[in-house]
Amino acid sequence: MSGSDYRSKSDSKSASGGPDSGRPDSGGPAAAGGGRLIILALLLVGLAALLAGGWIWQQLGPVALSVHGWLAIAAGVAGSLLLGGGLMWLSFFSARSGHDDRVRDHDPLA
């Protein structure tokens, strides 16, 4: 194996657009403002979804839910959030721990 065949973790990050790639959106004070904008956009989308759901609920007419129905809705929402959060955590963990780099090093098409 020649020296050019082996890439260290820092080399692969800088070559693939990591923090050292020199892109203007790679960090710093400008990126912090972008994060606030994303959070604001997500909050607005969430609020719009809640308002739309409430409006649709009102259009259905009188709907009575028992305690079991409310518990089922709460469990479904909580389970969805936990599943989505867990999968995102696994994705970030895999990317940061180097598992993706090891696969990429052995993939002839990458």
N, C-alpha and C positions, 0 to 999 in steps of 0.2 A: 504494500500500500504506500503510495507516494504521499508527500506532505500536503499536496493540493487536494487529495481525496478526503482527507480528514478535516472536518470543520468543528471548531469548538462551539459551545452554546452561544457565546457572545458573537461569533462570526455569523452564525445563521440568523441571529436576531437582527443584526445590522444590515445584512443582505436582504432580509425579507421585509424591511420597513419597520424595524423595531425602534426603540427610543433613540438609538444612535444614528438613525438614517438621515438626519438633517431635514426632515419634513417640517413645515411650519406648524402642523397640528400634532406634533409628537409629544407635547407636554408644555409645561410652563404656565405663565399667567393667562395667556390667551385661551388655553384649553379649559381653564377653570370656568370661564364665562360660558363656554359651550356646554359644560356639564349642567350649569344652572338652567340653561335654555332647554336642554333635554328633559330635566326634571319638571320644569314648568309645562312643557308640551305633554308629558305623560300625565300630569295631574289634570290638565284640561281634557285630555281624552277620557280619563277615568270619570271625571265629572259629567262629561257628555254621555257616557255610557250609563251612568246612574240615572241621569235625567230621562234618557230615552227609555230605560227599563221601567222607571216609575210611570212615565206617560203610557207605555204599552199596558202596564198593569191596570191603570185606571180605565183604559179603553176596553178591557176584558169584562168589566162590570164587577158585581160583587163576588169576590173570590174569598172563601174562608179556608184558612189553613189551621190545622191543629198544631199543637206543640211539636208533634212528631214531624210534621211537614217543615216547620221552621228549623228544627234540628237537622233534618236532612239537607236543607238548603245550606245551612251554616257548615255542616260537615263537607258538603261538596265543594263549597268555595274554599274552605281551609285546606282540603286535600289537594285541590287544583293548585293553590298557591305553594304548598309544600312540595308537590311534585315538580312544578316548574322551577322553583328555587333550587331544589336538589339537583335537577338536571343541569341547570346553569352552573351550579357550583362544581359539578363533576366536569363540565366542559372547561371551565377556567383552571381547575386543578390539573387536568390532563395537559393543557397547553403550557402551564407554568412549570410543571414538574419535568418536562422534557420527553414525555411519552410520545408526543407527536413528532418531535425531532428524530427520535430513533426510528420511527416508521418511515419518515421521509428519507432518511439516509439509506434505507434498504429498498426504496421504491425506484425502479429504473425509469418510470415515467415522470417522476417529480423533478 
